[in-house]
């Protein structure tokens, strides 16, 4: 007999944490303590018809959050704010908490359950009298697909306005938890019952519409309330689980440790025709691939489900990077093969100060590579996240242009546009399946470098011989710095005007001209000298990481075309419109002394 059929099914209800305590105020140590008022309640539980005591009742306590208009339910034994003692058909509550914020739910075999709002309670009165109305239990036997009694099967009545999620991935870790969707005040707790050694069970009666969910390592079942008989015992046969196997590979190489998630609604066994109908019972199982790239889910329902490859990212949990809708077969073990040829790139853009992006913005985000020459685009989602699918390994340039929207006028605030430039390298040997860039801040606003400011330190490489360039080496000379923007390549329209000025000053040893080229320029290959030799007669300097370089960011050169004239003392003496087009030669003639 396999472990699958012998392991007992131990399932525990997730206990939602009680509201977090307020942060400690250290000054409280020097204040006189305030004593909270203690409330003491004594309650009796009796038969509404006969007045006889009811002994085998259960209590569930719910905290009603006034700000969220919902209720979180707790099993009695786990609820710390209350001291509750049960003796025969009575219970006593002692607490310093305000009872108006709490709800109580009483159940007992053979009686309809009651919520505390039905008791007409006076929270100032110290005695409660709870009278439950008799009703028929739901009884029966749980049988495996082969007809044998099932011990310790979990029976979960799911009230219509409650959503239940079952998480995994292996059955011993199954964990049903309730997420209340109802908007009214009568919130519903999630109660779990178990079958006995002979497979028999007893469910207390319900006065609300529900569906019965049954879970066991030996099978599962989902029944409508109308299918359950209250006059005689029910014989319930479970549907069989199906295993789901698969693998994840990149260029035929297994991907180990990749997170994969199975999710979707749960339907009755074999109810394929119900697949796209609404349901309030959801599956959510996770596992990771083994060293050979394989994965296994032992307990899958016979239906359609979603198989998702998940990005393992603490900033964006459960981000789906690949999704397949599959049908779990009953006649064979389904095998899912995720075969990838290229890398997936994910990330999240945040503000330069590491705060989230404003709620309203418009954005374009792009990747480009030269070898091979290819451009990719992606949508920036409302949370600032993005995903690029099927990226060929190469050195790439990531760029984004974002315009924040004026919330009051609902128009683009072009004065607050932000940009992003980043160089990314995906190794061609053993590339990752998923390259997670994490959080990427936008370029910080640059303090305007005006005339009179010192020029920043710039170091780079000459394009023709790869020798080092250092701006400080040219102290004592006038230096013209011509930058082409990182996303536009060589600004040839500016070159003609720079050349006019160069022809006038090339014989002056105290004047130097430099054009700066960025490695991620898309319009030509900077490694091919023929692309610039016939354009300039002065040195060209290569800035391979302009988008990440502090000096070029300070100058604004990593985002926009710009041009500066630097004095022999290292100060900026002209910029922008003074050096635009024909003004280049005119400005140099004004500022540079004749020989």
C-alpha positions, 0 to 999 in steps of 0.5 A, spaced: 500 500 500 502 506 498 504 512 502 498 516 498 493 511 501 496 510 508 498 517 510 492 520 515 490 526 513 492 532 518 489 538 516 489 544 520 485 551 520 489 557 518 489 561 524 488 569 522 492 573 527 489 577 532 489 585 530 497 587 531 498 591 537 500 598 537 507 600 537 510 601 544 510 608 547 516 608 551 513 614 555 508 610 557 513 607 562 513 614 566 505 614 566 500 612 571 497 605 568 490 605 566 486 599 569 481 596 563 474 594 565 473 587 566 467 584 563 464 577 566 459 573 562 455 567 564 451 563 559 447 557 559 445 553 553 438 549 553 433 546 548 428 552 546 422 547 546 424 543 552 428 547 556 433 541 557 440 543 558 445 542 552 452 539 553 456 538 547 456 545 544 461 549 541 463 556 541 467 560 535 468 567 536 469 573 531 472 579 531 468 585 528 473 590 525 469 596 525 473 600 519 473 594 515 466 591 516 468 584 516 469 579 521 475 574 523 473 568 526 477 564 531 476 557 534 475 558 542 481 555 544 486 560 540 483 566 542 487 570 547 483 576 549 478 572 552 478 567 558 472 562 557 470 556 561 465 551 559 462 547 564 456 542 562 451 546 559 454 553 561 460 557 559 463 563 562 467 569 559 471 574 562 475 579 558 477 586 558 475 587 551 469 591 549 464 585 547 460 590 542 466 588 537 465 581 537 460 576 535 459 569 537 457 562 534 454 556 537 453 549 534 451 543 537 449 536 534 441 536 533 440 543 533 440 549 529 446 554 530 445 561 532 449 567 532 450 572 538 446 577 534 440 572 534 440 572 542 438 579 543 444 580 548 444 586 553 452 586 553 451 590 560 447 584 563 452 578 566 447 573 564 445 570 557 440 565 556 441 561 549 436 557 547 437 552 540 432 550 536 432 542 535 433 540 528 435 533 524 443 532 523 446 530 517 449 523 518 452 518 513 458 514 511 464 517 507 467 511 502 473 511 498 473 510 490 474 503 491 468 503 496 472 502 503 470 507 509 474 513 509 477 515 516 478 522 518 476 525 512 474 532 513 467 535 511 467 542 511 460 546 510 461 552 505 456 557 506 454 561 500 457 568 502 464 565 504 469 563 499 474 558 501 481 557 499 485 550 499 492 550 499 497 545 498 501 542 495 501 535 498 495 533 502 498 533 509 499 540 508 492 542 505 489 548 509 482 550 507 481 557 510 476 562 509 475 569 506 469 572 507 466 576 501 459 577 504 458 585 505 452 584 511 454 583 518 452 576 519 459 573 518 460 566 517 466 562 520 469 556 517 468 549 521 471 543 519 468 536 521 471 529 521 469 522 519 470 516 524 474 510 524 468 506 520 467 512 515 461 515 519 460 522 520 455 527 523 454 534 521 449 539 525 443 542 522 444 548 518 439 554 517 443 557 511 444 554 504 451 551 504 455 546 499 459 540 503 466 540 501 470 533 503 477 532 503 481 526 504 488 523 501 483 517 498 479 522 494 474 528 494 467 530 493 463 537 493 455 536 494 450 541 494 445 541 500 439 539 496 443 532 494 444 531 502 438 527 505 436 529 512 431 523 513 436 518 512 444 516 512 447 519 506 452 514 503 458 519 499 463 516 495 469 520 493 472 522 487 479 520 485 485 524 485 489 525 479 497 526 479 500 531 475 507 531 473 511 536 468 518 539 467 521 546 466 527 546 461 530 552 457 534 550 451 533 543 453 536 544 460 532 543 466 531 549 471 531 547 478 528 550 484 522 554 479 516 555 483 510 553 479 503 554 482 496 550 480 490 554 481 483 555 479 476 553 482 474 546 485 468 543 482 465 536 483 469 530 480 468 529 473 463 536 472 467 538 466 461 542 464 461 546 470 468 548 469 466 556 467 461 556 472 462 561 478 464 557 485 466 559 492 471 554 493 478 555 490 485 551 489 491 554 490 497 549 490 505 550 490 511 546 489 518 547 486 522 543 480 527 538 482 534 538 480 532 535 473 527 540 472 521 536 474 515 537 478 509 533 481 502 534 484 499 528 487 492 531 488 489 534 482 481 534 481 479 531 474 477 538 471 480 544 468 485 548 472 491 553 471 498 551 471 502 557 472 510 559 472 511 564 478 516 569 479 519 568 486 519 575 488 518 578 495 516 585 492 511 582 487 509 575 490 505 570 485 507 574 479 505 569 473 510 569 468 507 563 464 500 560 464 497 554 461 490 552 462 490 544 462 485 539 463 487 534 468 485 527 465 483 521 468 485 516 463 492 517 463 497 521 467 498 528 464 505 531 463 506 538 463 512 540 459 514 548 459 520 548 454 523 555 453 528 558 448 529 564 451 529 568 457 523 572 461 525 578 464 521 581 470 522 587 474 518 593 478 519 600 477 519 605 483 520 612 484 527 615 484 526 616 492 524 608 492 517 610 493 511 607 489 509 610 483 503 615 483 497 611 482 496 615 475 501 615 470 502 613 462 508 609 460 512 606 455 518 601 457 522 598 452 528 593 451 533 593 445 539 589 443 544 590 437 547 583 437 542 581 435 538 587 433 532 587 436 527 591 440 522 589 445 516 592 448 512 591 455 506 594 458 507 597 465 502 595 470 499 599 475 503 597 481 509 599 476 511 591 474 513 589 467 514 582 464 518 581 457 517 574 454 522 570 450 528 575 450 534 573 446 540 573 451 545 579 449 547 585 452 540 590 452 538 597 454 532 598 458 529 604 457 522 607 460 519 614 459 513 615 464 509 621 465 505 622 471 498 625 471 495 631 474 490 627 478 485 634 479 485 636 472 486 628 469 492 631 464 499 629 463 504 633 467 509 633 462 514 638 467 514 631 471 516 626 466 521 621 469 526 617 465 530 610 466 536 608 462 539 601 465 544 596 461 542 589 462 546 583 460 544 576 459 549 571 459 549 567 452 552 561 456 547 558 461 542 564 461 537 564 466 529 562 465 527 568 469 532 574 470 528 578 476 531 585 476 528 587 482 526 594 484 529 599 479 528 606 481 527 612 476 533 617 474 533 622 480 532 629 478 538 632 476 540 639 479 541 644 474 548 645 472 548 652 470 554 657 467 559 658 473 558 651 476 564 646 476 563 641 470 563 634 473 569 629 473 568 624 466 572 618 465 571 614 459 574 611 453 576 613 446 572 609 441 578 609 436 583 606 440 580 604 447 585 609 450 582 612 457 579 619 456 579 624 463 576 631 462 581 633 468 587 632 463 584 638 459 585 643 464 588 649 461 584 649 455 577 650 452 573 644 451 567 643 447 563 637 450 557 634 445 553 629 447 548 624 443 542 622 447 542 614 449 536 613 446 537 616 439 544 614 437 549 619 434 546 626 433 548 627 426 544 633 425 548 637 430 555 634 427 554 639 422 554 645 426 559 642 431 564 641 425 563 649 422 566 651 429 571 645 429 574 648 422 574 655 425 578 653 432 582 646 430 588 650 429 588 653 436 591 648 441 587 651 447 581 649 444 579 641 444 572 638 441 569 631 443 563 628 441 560 622 446 557 616 444 553 611 448 553 604 447 546 603 446 545 607 440 540 603 436 542 606 429 549 604 428 554 599 431 559 603 435 564 598 434 565 599 426 569 605 425 567 606 418 560 609 422 563 615 425 570 616 421 566 620 415 562 624 420 567 627 425 575 630 424 575 630 432 575 625 437 569 621 439 569 618 446 565 612 448 560 612 454 558 604 455 554 605 461 551 612 460 545 610 463 548 608 470 554 614 470 553 619 475 557 624 471 552 624 465 546 623 469 548 630 472 549 633 465 542 630 463 546 627 457 544 620 459 537 622 457 537 628 452 542 631 447 546 636 450 552 640 449 557 644 454 563 649 453 568 648 459 573 653 461 580 652 462 579 652 470 573 647 469 567 651 469 561 651 465 561 657 461 556 656 456 550 650 455 544 649 451 541 654 446 547 658 446 550 652 443 545 650 439 546 649 431 549 655 428 550 658 435 556 654 437 561 657 432 558 664 434 558 663 442 565 660 441 568 666 438 565 670 443 568 666 449 574 664 446 580 669 446 583 669 439 591 667 438 
